């Protein structure tokens, strides 16, 4: 391979690398974050990831997500 081929190949690889980096998100919000979350989602026991606080802002729903599975309030 000569220099022209190496430059062309590196430009092609650079364009592919930049093209794949422009995705909206690497981890979409609607996909389960772990195998445990997927297990709960498939059995209808999934819990919301966020909740609205008293000021109208979104915050993580930690109390609901950390509550044991058999417990209801």
MODELLER restraints for C-alpha pairs under 7 A, 6 or more apart:
rsr = mdl.restraints
at = mdl.atoms
rsr.add(forms.Gaussian(group=physical.xy_distance, feature=features.Distance(at['CA:32:A'], at['CA:38:A']), mean=5.38, stdev=0.5))
rsr.add(forms.Gaussian(group=physical.xy_distance, feature=features.Distance(at['CA:37:A'], at['CA:46:A']), mean=6.92, stdev=0.5))
rsr.add(forms.Gaussian(group=physical.xy_distance, feature=features.Distance(at['CA:40:A'], at['CA:46:A']), mean=4.94, stdev=0.5))
rsr.add(forms.Gaussian(group=physical.xy_distance, feature=features.Distance(at['CA:47:A'], at['CA:64:A']), mean=6.93, stdev=0.5))
rsr.add(forms.Gaussian(group=physical.xy_distance, feature=features.Distance(at['CA:47:A'], at['CA:65:A']), mean=6.18, stdev=0.5))
rsr.add(forms.Gaussian(group=physical.xy_distance, feature=features.Distance(at['CA:48:A'], at['CA:61:A']), mean=6.77, stdev=0.5))
rsr.add(forms.Gaussian(group=physical.xy_distance, feature=features.Distance(at['CA:49:A'], at['CA:60:A']), mean=5.91, stdev=0.5))
rsr.add(forms.Gaussian(group=physical.xy_distance, feature=features.Distance(at['CA:49:A'], at['CA:61:A']), mean=5.59, stdev=0.5))
rsr.add(forms.Gaussian(group=physical.xy_distance, feature=features.Distance(at['CA:50:A'], at['CA:58:A']), mean=6.11, stdev=0.5))
rsr.add(forms.Gaussian(group=physical.xy_distance, feature=features.Distance(at['CA:50:A'], at['CA:59:A']), mean=5.31, stdev=0.5))
rsr.add(forms.Gaussian(group=physical.xy_distance, feature=features.Distance(at['CA:50:A'], at['CA:60:A']), mean=4.25, stdev=0.5))
rsr.add(forms.Gaussian(group=physical.xy_distance, feature=features.Distance(at['CA:50:A'], at['CA:61:A']), mean=4.64, stdev=0.5))
rsr.add(forms.Gaussian(group=physical.xy_distance, feature=features.Distance(at['CA:51:A'], at['CA:58:A']), mean=5.59, stdev=0.5))
rsr.add(forms.Gaussian(group=physical.xy_distance, feature=features.Distance(at['CA:51:A'], at['CA:59:A']), mean=5.59, stdev=0.5))
rsr.add(forms.Gaussian(group=physical.xy_distance, feature=features.Distance(at['CA:51:A'], at['CA:60:A']), mean=6.19, stdev=0.5))
rsr.add(forms.Gaussian(group=physical.xy_distance, feature=features.Distance(at['CA:51:A'], at['CA:61:A']), mean=5.34, stdev=0.5))
rsr.add(forms.Gaussian(group=physical.xy_distance, feature=features.Distance(at['CA:52:A'], at['CA:58:A']), mean=4.65, stdev=0.5))
rsr.add(forms.Gaussian(group=physical.xy_distance, feature=features.Distance(at['CA:52:A'], at['CA:59:A']), mean=6.25, stdev=0.5))
rsr.add(forms.Gaussian(group=physical.xy_distance, feature=features.Distance(at['CA:53:A'], at['CA:59:A']), mean=6.76, stdev=0.5))
